[in-house]
């Protein structure tokens, strides 16, 4: 199930999903959850490069910073997978960015 929410709403949405599972006697642990996360992959990226209306769904920085943000904003909320969508920064596309983030995330995800 792909949960659509901003980072700030995510814990509440995950709780609602779990409650819904329990109402139908389904173990919430058997439900795979995901969230679409946009990523501005650039070591020099800062939050001010992201339009304010998108900040609730965008992580930014290098692979390590993005991994940390996904860990604290998504995985810690109870979502067990992410769908990454790269956002082109002002300098253009940087090949290999998604792969670098995926390598950092891989050990954190329940595959």
C-alpha positions as CSV (number, residue, x, y, z in Angstrom):
1,X,0.0,0.0,0.0
2,X,1.5,3.3,-1.0
3,X,0.7,5.9,1.6
4,X,0.2,9.4,0.3
5,X,1.1,12.0,3.0
6,X,3.6,14.7,3.9
7,X,6.3,13.7,6.3
8,X,4.4,15.5,9.2
9,X,1.2,13.5,8.5
10,X,2.9,10.1,8.0
11,X,2.8,8.7,11.6
12,X,-1.0,9.4,11.8
13,X,-1.6,7.8,8.4
14,X,0.4,4.7,9.3
15,X,-1.6,4.4,12.6
16,X,-4.8,4.6,10.6
17,X,-3.6,1.8,8.2
18,X,-2.7,-0.4,11.2
19,X,-6.1,0.2,12.9
20,X,-7.9,-0.6,9.6
21,X,-5.9,-3.9,9.4
22,X,-6.9,-4.8,12.9
23,X,-10.5,-4.1,12.2
24,X,-10.5,-6.8,9.5
25,X,-8.3,-9.2,11.5
26,X,-5.3,-8.7,9.3
27,X,-1.9,-8.6,10.9
28,X,-0.5,-5.2,10.0
29,X,3.0,-6.7,9.7
30,X,1.7,-8.6,6.6
31,X,1.0,-5.3,4.7
32,X,3.8,-3.8,2.7
33,X,3.7,-0.1,2.9
34,X,5.6,2.5,0.7
35,X,5.8,6.2,0.2
36,X,6.7,8.2,-2.8
37,X,9.6,10.5,-1.8
38,X,11.1,13.1,-4.1
39,X,14.8,13.5,-3.8
40,X,16.9,16.5,-4.7
41,X,20.3,14.7,-4.9
42,X,23.1,17.1,-4.7
43,X,25.7,17.6,-2.0
44,X,25.2,21.3,-2.2
45,X,21.4,21.2,-2.0
46,X,19.7,23.1,0.8
47,X,16.1,23.3,1.9
48,X,15.8,26.8,0.5
49,X,16.2,25.4,-3.1
50,X,12.9,23.4,-2.6
51,X,9.7,25.3,-3.0
52,X,7.9,25.5,0.3
53,X,4.8,23.7,-0.9
54,X,7.0,20.7,-1.8
55,X,9.1,20.5,1.4
56,X,6.7,18.0,3.0
57,X,7.7,15.3,0.5
58,X,11.2,16.1,-0.6
59,X,14.5,15.0,0.9
60,X,17.7,16.7,-0.2
61,X,21.5,16.5,-0.1
62,X,24.0,13.8,-0.8
63,X,23.3,10.1,-0.5
64,X,24.2,10.0,3.2
65,X,22.0,13.0,4.1
66,X,19.1,11.7,2.0
67,X,19.3,8.3,3.7
68,X,19.3,9.9,7.1
69,X,16.2,11.9,6.2
70,X,14.4,8.9,4.9
71,X,15.3,6.9,8.0
72,X,13.9,9.6,10.4
73,X,11.0,10.9,8.3
74,X,9.7,7.7,6.6
75,X,11.1,4.5,8.0
76,X,10.8,5.5,11.6
77,X,7.2,6.4,11.0
78,X,6.5,2.7,10.2
79,X,6.7,2.7,6.4
80,X,8.8,-0.2,5.1
81,X,9.8,0.9,1.6
82,X,10.2,4.0,-0.5
83,X,9.8,4.9,-4.1
84,X,12.4,7.5,-5.0
85,X,11.7,10.1,-7.6
86,X,14.7,12.4,-8.5
87,X,14.1,16.1,-8.6
88,X,16.4,18.0,-11.0
89,X,18.3,20.7,-9.2
90,X,19.3,24.1,-10.6
91,X,22.6,22.6,-12.0
92,X,20.8,19.8,-13.9
93,X,20.7,16.0,-13.6
94,X,23.6,14.2,-11.8
95,X,23.9,10.6,-13.0
96,X,24.2,8.0,-10.4
97,X,22.5,9.9,-7.6
98,X,19.6,7.5,-7.2
99,X,21.9,4.5,-7.3
100,X,24.1,6.0,-4.5
101,X,21.0,6.7,-2.4
102,X,19.7,3.1,-3.0
103,X,23.0,1.6,-1.9
104,X,22.8,3.5,1.4
105,X,19.1,2.7,1.9
106,X,19.4,-1.0,1.1
107,X,20.5,-2.1,4.6
108,X,17.7,-0.2,6.2
109,X,14.8,-1.7,4.2
110,X,13.1,-4.9,4.9
111,X,13.5,-6.6,1.5
